[in-house]
Amino acid sequence: MAKFQFLKSSYSTASGECVEIATNVPDVVAIRDSKSPSGPTLHVSPAAWVAFQKAIADGSGNAT
C-alpha cells in the first residue's frame, strides 16, 4: 500500500488537537488523530468521506 500523506486542518488548535486526513491514495481516505501519528488510522471510501462532510455541513449528523 502506498504511504499516506496526512494533512492537518487549518482549523487545528495551537495545541495540535485535530484529525489529519490523507487523500493521496486512490480509493481510500485515511483519518488519524494528530496527537498519535503512529497510532491507528481509519480508512473509508471517498464517497463515505464526502457523505460525512456533507452531513456535518448540513448539521444533520446523518452520513448514511
N, C-alpha and C positions, 0 to 999 in steps of 0.2 A: 504494500500500500504506500502511496506517496506520502511525503511528510506534510503535515498540516502547517499552514502559515496563519497563526492566530493574530487577530487584530482586536485591540481593546476599544471599547466605545468611547466616543468623545464626551459622553455623559459620565464617564468614570469619575469617582470621587478622588480627591487627592491621596487618600489612604489606599487607593487601589482596589477598593471593594467593587468588583464588577465581574461580569461574564465576558469571556472572549469568544469570538466566532471565527471559524475558518471556512472559507467558501472556495478555496483554490483547488480542491479535489472534485472531479466530476461526480455527480450523482449523490453527493453527501455534504451535509453541513455539520461541522463538528463544533461542539459547545463545551467550554470548560470554565471552571472557577479561576479567576485571575490570582487568587490567593494561594492556589495549589496547582501551579502549571504542570507539575509532574503527576498529578492525580488523575482520576478517571475523566473520560470525555463522553459526552452524549452525542450519538450520531443519529441524525434524522434526514429524511429526504428533503430536497429543496422545496417541494410542494408543501410538505408539513411545516417547514420553516416560514414560508410565505403565509400560510394559513394562520400560524401563531402570531406573526407580526400584524396581520390584518385584524385578528381578534383583539389584540392589545390596543391597536389604534382606534378600533371601533368601540372599545370599552365593554365588549360583550363577554370576554373571557372564555368564549366557546370556540375552540380551534378545530372542531370536528368537521 
